[in-house]
Amino acid sequence: MKNNIVKNKTFNFAIRIVKLYQYLCTEKKEFTLSKQLLRSGTSIGAMAREAEHAESKNDFIHKFAIAQKEANETVYWLELLKATDYLNEKEFENISNDAIEILKLITSIIKTTKNQINNKQPLLKINN
């Protein structure tokens, strides 16, 4: 992979989510919450990848907005898994911090892109 921070972080995070899912299923015999976590946690990187080939800046923002929602949902499932004792404090903190870091990174990308769009000056100004 190229040196793309978002691409690398979301891909590595997805790997951790898959491994956590496997652990929750085999060791904790938890299948429902972990499946939700698997879906949202791996979807973040998939949407970031889709954004790479967005058709427009607005499409780019839309794809990252979905990734942002998936990251936020992932944090929710992690919090629920901790609150129901499927994850201990150390397990939770480690992966939750990564999810929050990715969420902040995606939020920053969205804000920056929106600012670029909003600050774009018209090429031609027509006086009436």
Backbone torsions as a table, in degrees:
resi	resn	phi	psi	omega
1	MET	NA	144.6	176.6
2	LYS	-66.5	172.2	178.9
3	ASN	-79.3	71.3	178.8
4	ASN	-114.3	107.4	-173.3
5	ILE	-57.5	-47.8	-177.9
6	VAL	-64.1	-45.7	-179.3
7	LYS	-60.6	-47.3	-179.3
8	ASN	-65.8	-46.6	-178.0
9	LYS	-64.6	-43.2	-178.0
10	THR	-71.0	-34.2	177.9
11	PHE	-68.1	-47.6	178.3
12	ASN	-63.3	-36.1	176.9
13	PHE	-64.7	-42.3	178.5
14	ALA	-60.1	-39.6	176.9
15	ILE	-61.0	-44.6	179.0
16	ARG	-63.4	-37.7	178.9
17	ILE	-65.5	-43.1	178.4
18	VAL	-60.9	-44.1	179.3
19	LYS	-66.0	-38.4	176.8
20	LEU	-64.9	-42.2	176.7
21	TYR	-57.7	-46.6	179.2
22	GLN	-60.7	-43.2	178.5
23	TYR	-62.2	-47.0	-178.6
24	LEU	-62.8	-37.1	179.9
25	CYS	-72.9	-45.6	-175.1
26	THR	-80.9	-45.1	-175.0
27	GLU	-87.1	-40.2	-174.8
28	LYS	-101.0	-8.7	-178.6
29	LYS	54.7	39.6	179.1
30	GLU	-108.2	123.4	-173.5
31	PHE	-119.1	-25.0	-173.6
32	THR	-83.9	-58.4	-179.9
33	LEU	-63.3	-39.8	-178.2
34	SER	-64.5	-33.0	178.1
35	LYS	-67.5	-40.2	176.5
36	GLN	-63.0	-43.3	177.5
37	LEU	-60.9	-43.4	178.9
38	LEU	-59.3	-45.5	-178.9
39	ARG	-63.6	-51.0	-176.7
40	SER	-71.9	-39.8	-176.5
41	GLY	-68.2	-31.9	178.3
42	THR	-87.8	-20.6	-179.9
43	SER	-69.7	-27.2	-178.7
44	ILE	-56.9	-53.2	-179.5
45	GLY	-66.7	-35.3	178.7
46	ALA	-62.6	-41.7	179.2
47	MET	-70.9	-35.8	176.2
48	ALA	-63.4	-37.9	176.6
49	ARG	-65.5	-41.9	178.0
50	GLU	-61.3	-36.9	-179.2
51	ALA	-63.4	-26.3	178.6
52	GLU	-57.7	-31.5	-177.1
53	HIS	-117.9	36.4	178.7
54	ALA	-62.9	150.1	-178.5
55	GLU	-79.9	-20.2	-179.5
56	SER	-157.9	173.1	176.0
57	LYS	-62.7	-39.0	178.7
58	ASN	-66.2	-37.8	176.6
59	ASP	-65.6	-40.3	176.8
60	PHE	-57.9	-47.7	179.2
61	ILE	-62.7	-43.0	-179.5
62	HIS	-59.9	-45.3	-179.6
63	LYS	-63.2	-43.5	179.4
64	PHE	-70.6	-29.1	176.0
65	ALA	-65.3	-37.3	176.3
66	ILE	-67.1	-43.0	177.2
67	ALA	-59.6	-38.8	178.5
68	GLN	-62.3	-44.8	178.5
69	LYS	-63.6	-40.2	179.1
70	GLU	-65.8	-38.7	177.9
71	ALA	-64.7	-42.7	178.5
72	ASN	-64.3	-41.0	177.3
73	GLU	-63.7	-38.6	178.8
74	THR	-61.1	-42.9	176.8
75	VAL	-59.6	-41.4	177.7
76	TYR	-58.6	-49.4	-178.8
77	TRP	-63.3	-37.6	177.7
78	LEU	-64.0	-43.3	178.0
79	GLU	-61.9	-41.1	179.5
80	LEU	-67.1	-40.2	177.4
81	LEU	-63.6	-36.2	176.7
82	LYS	-70.7	-44.9	-177.8
83	ALA	-64.4	-24.6	179.3
84	THR	-101.4	14.4	174.1
85	ASP	65.5	23.3	172.5
86	TYR	-83.4	-24.1	174.4
87	LEU	-122.1	138.4	174.0
88	ASN	-84.3	174.2	-175.6
89	GLU	-57.2	-45.5	-177.9
90	LYS	-64.7	-46.3	178.7
91	GLU	-60.1	-44.8	-179.3
92	PHE	-63.3	-52.0	-176.4
93	GLU	-57.5	-44.2	-176.8
94	ASN	-58.5	-55.4	-175.7
95	ILE	-79.0	-31.5	178.2
96	SER	-65.4	-41.0	177.4
97	ASN	-60.1	-39.5	177.8
98	ASP	-65.9	-41.9	179.4
99	ALA	-62.7	-42.6	-179.9
100	ILE	-67.6	-38.9	176.8
101	GLU	-60.8	-44.4	178.6
102	ILE	-65.0	-41.8	177.9
103	LEU	-58.7	-45.6	178.6
104	LYS	-64.6	-40.5	179.2
105	LEU	-63.0	-45.7	179.7
106	ILE	-65.0	-41.9	178.1
107	THR	-60.3	-41.3	178.4
108	SER	-64.2	-41.4	178.9
109	ILE	-62.4	-43.5	179.4
110	ILE	-62.5	-47.7	-179.4
111	LYS	-61.5	-44.0	-179.8
112	THR	-62.6	-43.8	-179.5
113	THR	-66.2	-41.6	177.0
114	LYS	-61.8	-40.5	178.1
115	ASN	-63.9	-38.5	177.4
116	GLN	-61.9	-41.6	179.3
117	ILE	-67.5	-46.1	-176.9
118	ASN	-68.9	-29.1	-177.7
119	ASN	-92.0	1.0	-179.8
120	LYS	-69.6	126.0	-179.6
121	GLN	-85.2	144.2	176.7
122	PRO	-64.9	145.3	-179.2
123	LEU	-71.8	-32.9	-175.7
124	LEU	-135.8	128.5	179.4
125	LYS	-107.0	123.4	-178.0
126	ILE	-104.0	126.8	177.2
127	ASN	-93.5	137.1	177.7
128	ASN	-96.3	NA	NA
